[in-house]
């Protein structure tokens, strides 16, 4: 399939899969909110869905910019889109763009990051023992490691935990407490969408497939990062944890 057709059709198909998977959780969340006398705007839910689809589209853009190659370009575009939405809605603080994090929350963040790194190591060792680990071709460059240390956590945390989770929290509330963090359906829905986005993939031949290792990686890590964002009140601890997990995962 041609480049333009793939660029547009691929994210739409992927978005459809993600939305279908998340619909049962959204229905349960809206029902729960109604029982708590909260009014949930279908318009606002629709705008979040549009943002999600737009996010999937922009990360596939491959503009002819010699000074900004992929994958840097994709993550910078995703970051710009999320920041534009946050800026337009004047929701920087509500989205977690603050460095005002309690020292205890930073310590919790370090502990969670450490646990996630241990999880990644153990998972990689088990998969390799079972003969399911990715083959190591020794082609990881210093530039790519620098990219992993900076961009994925910045872009994806802004988009998912910053825009999507924060707005869902505003709509649906956070009535539950989990290990010191106020959470709600926004945490669950964002975790599911974040996982589904990595799990359902479309190759250049427009074949949809399910990438099963995400069940033991992005699903667990996504929920952990969402919890960390709520526990700290800031995106930055989750950004740091996200990038370090990506580096460890890649090196192993």
TALINCOR-V477654 format. One record per residue. RES is the residue in one small letter. PSI is psi in whole degrees, 0 to 359 (NA if undefined). OMEGA is omega in whole degrees, -180 to 180 (none if undefined). Layout:
# TALINCOR-V477654
res & psi & omega
RES & PSI & OMEGA
RES & PSI & OMEGA
This chain:
# TALINCOR-V477654
res & psi & omega
x & 145 & -178
x & 160 & -176
x & 315 & -178
x & 317 & 180
x & 319 & 179
x & 319 & -179
x & 323 & -177
x & 317 & -175
x & 321 & -177
x & 307 & 180
x & 330 & 178
x & 319 & 178
x & 318 & 179
x & 318 & 180
x & 320 & 179
x & 317 & 178
x & 316 & -179
x & 318 & -179
x & 318 & 179
x & 316 & 180
x & 324 & -175
x & 344 & -176
x & 314 & 179
x & 323 & 180
x & 322 & 178
x & 317 & 179
x & 315 & 179
x & 321 & -180
x & 316 & 180
x & 319 & 178
x & 316 & 179
x & 319 & 180
x & 321 & 179
x & 323 & 178
x & 336 & 178
x & 14 & 180
x & 32 & 175
x & 135 & 178
x & 117 & -179
x & 124 & -178
x & 119 & 176
x & 331 & 177
x & 315 & -180
x & 322 & 176
x & 320 & 178
x & 321 & 178
x & 323 & 176
x & 321 & 178
x & 320 & 178
x & 318 & 177
x & 317 & -179
x & 315 & 179
x & 317 & 179
x & 323 & 179
x & 316 & 179
x & 327 & -180
x & 314 & -175
x & 330 & -179
x & 349 & 177
x & 355 & 176
x & 135 & 176
x & 76 & -176
x & 147 & -180
x & 68 & -180
x & 104 & -176
x & 337 & -178
x & 357 & -177
x & 89 & -176
x & 166 & 172
x & 148 & 2
x & 0 & 179
x & 315 & -177
x & 315 & -178
x & 314 & -177
x & 327 & 177
x & 321 & 177
x & 319 & 178
x & 318 & 177
x & 316 & -178
x & 319 & 179
x & 313 & -179
x & 316 & 180
x & 325 & 178
x & 316 & 179
x & 315 & 179
x & 320 & 180
x & 315 & -179
x & 321 & -179
x & 359 & 179
x & 51 & -174
x & 34 & -177
x & 310 & -178
x & 314 & -179
x & 333 & -180
x & 353 & 178
x & 13 & 178
x & 72 & 179
x & 143 & 176
x & 2 & 179
x & 83 & -179
x & 130 & 179
x & 143 & 179
x & 322 & 178
x & 322 & 180
x & 323 & 176
x & 320 & 179
x & 320 & 176
x & 319 & 179
x & 318 & 178
x & 320 & 179
x & 316 & 179
x & 319 & 178
x & 317 & 178
x & 317 & 179
x & 320 & 179
x & 321 & 179
x & 320 & 176
x & 317 & 178
x & 316 & -179
x & 317 & -180
x & 310 & -179
x & 316 & 180
x & 315 & -179
x & 319 & 180
x & 319 & 179
x & 315 & -180
x & 320 & 179
x & 324 & 178
x & 327 & 179
x & 359 & -179
x & 23 & -177
x & 359 & -178
x & 157 & 178
x & 143 & 179
x & 142 & -178
x & 110 & 180
x & 4 & 176
x & 25 & -174
x & 16 & -180
x & 120 & -178
x & 163 & 177
x & 324 & 179
x & 319 & -179
x & 322 & 177
x & 321 & 177
x & 318 & 177
x & 315 & -180
x & 327 & -179
x & 345 & -175
x & 307 & -161
x & 311 & -173
x & 314 & 180
x & 321 & 179
x & 307 & -175
x & 310 & -174
x & 325 & 177
x & 322 & 176
x & 316 & -176
x & 312 & -171
x & 303 & -180
x & 333 & -179
x & 306 & -177
x & 302 & -172
x & 305 & -177
x & 318 & -178
x & 318 & 180
x & 323 & 176
x & 322 & 177
x & 318 & 179
x & 320 & -178
x & 319 & -169
x & 345 & -179
x & 169 & 179
x & 75 & -172
x & 348 & -175
x & 154 & 176
x & 128 & -180
x & 108 & 178
x & 43 & 176
x & 358 & -180
x & 134 & 175
x & 117 & -178
x & 167 & 177
x & 200 & -179
x & 335 & 178
x & 321 & 178
x & 317 & -179
x & 311 & -177
x & 317 & 179
x & 320 & 178
x & 320 & 180
x & 316 & -179
x & 318 & 179
x & 317 & 177
x & 312 & -176
x & 325 & 179
x & 325 & 177
x & 332 & -173
x & 319 & -178
x & 118 & -174
x & 155 & -180
x & 124 & -180
x & 171 & -178
x & 340 & 177
x & 11 & 179
x & 33 & 175
x & 123 & 179
x & 133 & 177
x & 161 & -178
x & 124 & -178
x & 96 & -170
x & 329 & -179
x & 343 & 178
x & 337 & 178
x & 334 & 180
x & 11 & 179
x & 280 & -174
x & 328 & 180
x & 311 & -179
x & 313 & -179
x & 321 & -180
x & 315 & 178
x & 322 & 179
x & 317 & 180
x & 323 & 177
x & 320 & 177
x & 318 & -179
x & 323 & 177
x & 320 & 180
x & 321 & -178
x & 322 & -177
x & 338 & -176
x & 9 & -176
x & 153 & 176
x & 339 & -169
x & 318 & 175
x & 321 & 178
x & 324 & 178
x & 314 & -180
x & 312 & -180
x & 317 & -180
x & 311 & -177
x & 320 & 179
x & 323 & 176
x & 318 & 179
x & 319 & 179
x & 313 & -180
x & 317 & -180
x & 317 & -178
x & 317 & -178
x & 331 & -178
x & NA & none
